């Protein structure tokens, strides 16, 4: 069993209320939810960015094929047409 240390944190009233509701919904203690959230925060901090090929957004890149070659330079023309 881990060696737990008691600590105090200050939370806005509404945040604590929402946390208590979440604890009841998930049948967990408030302490357990806080530990899980802190663990996720610490565990993800050291990880590198997701490789592009594993990023869900990577799949949509290139889906909208277009013949526009200078879209950033002439975006007003393409959006609004000639003046």
C-alpha positions in Angstrom: 0.0 0.0 0.0 1.4 3.4 -0.9 2.5 5.8 1.9 -0.1 8.5 1.8 0.5 12.0 3.1 -2.4 14.3 4.0 -2.4 17.7 2.4 -4.9 20.5 2.0 -5.9 22.2 -1.2 -8.2 25.2 -1.8 -10.8 24.8 -4.5 -13.6 27.1 -5.5 -16.9 26.1 -4.0 -18.5 25.1 -7.4 -15.5 23.1 -8.5 -15.6 21.1 -5.2 -19.3 20.6 -5.7 -18.8 19.3 -9.2 -15.9 17.1 -8.0 -18.1 15.5 -5.3 -20.8 14.8 -7.9 -18.3 13.2 -10.2 -17.0 11.1 -7.3 -20.6 9.8 -6.6 -21.2 9.1 -10.3 -18.0 7.1 -10.6 -18.3 5.5 -7.2 -14.9 6.9 -6.1 -13.7 9.1 -3.4 -12.8 12.8 -4.0 -9.3 11.9 -3.0 -9.1 9.2 -5.5 -10.2 11.5 -8.3 -7.7 14.1 -7.3 -4.9 11.5 -7.2 -5.9 10.2 -10.7 -6.0 13.7 -12.1 -2.6 14.6 -10.7 -1.1 11.3 -11.9 -2.4 12.0 -15.4 -0.9 15.5 -15.3 2.5 14.3 -14.1 2.6 11.2 -16.4 1.8 13.2 -19.5 4.3 16.0 -18.7 7.3 13.9 -19.7 5.9 12.4 -22.8 6.8 13.7 -26.3 4.2 14.9 -28.7 2.1 12.3 -30.4 3.7 11.2 -33.7 1.9 12.8 -36.6 0.8 9.4 -38.1 -0.9 8.5 -34.8 -2.7 11.9 -34.4 -6.3 11.5 -35.5 -6.1 14.9 -37.3 -3.3 13.5 -39.4 -5.9 11.4 -41.3 -7.7 14.4 -42.6 -4.7 16.2 -43.9 -4.9 16.2 -47.7 -8.5 15.2 -47.9 -9.6 18.4 -49.6 -7.6 18.3 -52.8 -7.4 21.6 -54.6 -5.6 23.2 -57.5 -4.9 26.4 -55.6 -1.1 26.8 -55.4 -0.8 30.3 -53.7 -3.7 30.1 -51.2 -2.0 32.0 -48.4 -0.8 34.9 -50.7 -4.2 35.2 -52.5 -6.7 34.1 -49.9 -8.8 37.3 -50.2 -9.2 36.6 -54.0 -10.3 33.1 -53.4 -12.7 34.0 -50.6 -14.2 37.2 -51.9 -13.4 37.2 -55.6 -12.1 40.2 -57.7 -12.8 43.7 -56.4 
